[in-house]
Amino acid sequence: MGRTKRLFGTDGIRGTANLAPMTVETAQRLGQAAGLRFTRGDHRHSVLLGKDTRLSGYMIESALVAGFLSAGMDVTLVGPLPTPAIAMLTRSLRADLGVMISASHNPFGDNGIKLFGPDGFKLSDQDETEIEDLMEADLNGRLATPEKIGRASRLNDAAGRYVESAKASFPRKLRLDGMKIVLDCANGSAYRVAPTALWELGAEVIRLGCAPDGVNINENCGSTHPEALCAAVVQHKAHLGIALDGDADRVLISDETGRLIDGDQILALIAQSWARDGRLVGSSVVATVMSNMGLERFLQNLNVGLERTAVGDRYVVERMRELGTNIGGEQSGHMVLTDFATTGDGLIAALQILAVLVEDGRPASEVCRMFQPFPQKLQNVRFKGASPLEADSVQAKKEEVEKLLSGRGRLVLRKSGTEPLVRVMAEAEDAALVDDVVAQMCNALEAVSEPA
């Protein structure tokens, strides 16, 4: 069994900018270590480096560049682009490594670093562990000699390459002419490319969250705050609303009535469409333990299984690769469609939904409501210090609640991979039972938690 990673969480390294571990020193050391880890062979090695719109991105970008150059890697800078664009371009350009500077849906004060291998997939636990070991090792004598220090350059057509790649996922026989779409880019990394792709496909695009200033990313906008999107859809009499998060690897949808459509409904819609067209590979869809039991029942009626993983799109992708299936995602809006992308891509997922709407001709409120979800409740308990999950009283309460739910529903307890939170989720056909068991579990956790 491998050791516990010290820096990398479920989605790279993340924290408050300018505080450990999200410091200049860490970023520079990471660049050196990752550069050494992915230097293989005699060719000129390169890393593709992108970011979202956070102010701290400039600082972390510069530190990473210094680290990679000192390891002998050339650095290609692309500026603000979605996470899936970095994954796509890493593979397309045959780079040895891809790096995205982003804290995804977190507030602007946080930032993070995600790494992609030359195949465009997120790094394995083993790769991350080896990079951590190198970061702690004495690198004196292992870095590039003066004549082999890397060079930095900028790829000016990176955005256009991604736009064309995203458009290629939309059926060639279809157009978005006549479609009015409200698009909220969360003042994040898709603020240029997503509106461009939709407009070039024929849509009328009403933009929200497309004016980043370095500190407004995810602020009362995007997939984590979709209220403005839903209101704008109704106000503008739009056909659909699309909400991305800060790095555009998540998407949520608003129908024309302003009702939100979550990731489970999106998974159901794409799975049904692809199964009907013979495009669904394998006999299952991969989701996480958070996905609603209603999705599972819906897929059963299509003779499609639901494989559940731990929370985190990297675990979804790992299971998809093991099974050889091509649709996976999370209730939160990560949609992984490996026919087109190696990681969650909010824009490409939205285009698959739009394709169904164009072909069907009915409004989104009818097309996108695939199943009646079980009552489900998610509540967070914030803590300081050690996680309260292992406390004897919490485990005893967990056993008690699971017996209460036996045969009628599910309980999921998990520690967030990015914040000091325990997430408590329950679902059952009885909404009152769901409320009761969530309250019991939260009370048990709070009783042993040091107040945050």
Sequence and secondary structure as in RCSB ss.txt:
>XXXX:A:sequence
MGRTKRLFGTDGIRGTANLAPMTVETAQRLGQAAGLRFTRGDHRHSVLLGKDTRLSGYMIESALVAGFLSAGMDV
TLVGPLPTPAIAMLTRSLRADLGVMISASHNPFGDNGIKLFGPDGFKLSDQDETEIEDLMEADLNGRLATPEKIG
RASRLNDAAGRYVESAKASFPRKLRLDGMKIVLDCANGSAYRVAPTALWELGAEVIRLGCAPDGVNINENCGSTH
PEALCAAVVQHKAHLGIALDGDADRVLISDETGRLIDGDQILALIAQSWARDGRLVGSSVVATVMSNMGLERFLQ
NLNVGLERTAVGDRYVVERMRELGTNIGGEQSGHMVLTDFATTGDGLIAALQILAVLVEDGRPASEVCRMFQPFP
QKLQNVRFKGASPLEADSVQAKKEEVEKLLSGRGRLVLRKSGTEPLVRVMAEAEDAALVDDVVAQMCNALEAVSE
PA
>XXXX:A:secstr
     SS BTTBEEEETTSTTSSHHHHHHHHHHHHHHT  SSS  EEEEEE S TTHHHHHHHHHHHHHHTT EE
EEEEE  HHHHHHHHHHTT SEEEEE  TTS TTEEEEEEE TTSSB  HHHHHHHHHHHHS  TTTS  GGG  
 EEE TTHHHHHHHHHHHTS TT   TT EEEEE TTSTTTTHHHHHHHHTT EEEEES    SS TTTT STTS
THHHHHHHHHTT SEEEEE TTSSBEEEE TTS EE HHHHHHHHHHHHHHTT   SSEEEEETTS HHHHHHHH
HTT EEEEE SSHHHHHHHHHHHT SEEE TTSBEEETTT SS  HHHHHHHHHHHHHHH S HHHHS  S    
EEEEEEE BSS GGG HHHHHHHHHHHHHHTTTEEEEEEE SSSSEEEEEEEES HHHHHHHHHHHHHHHHHHSB
  
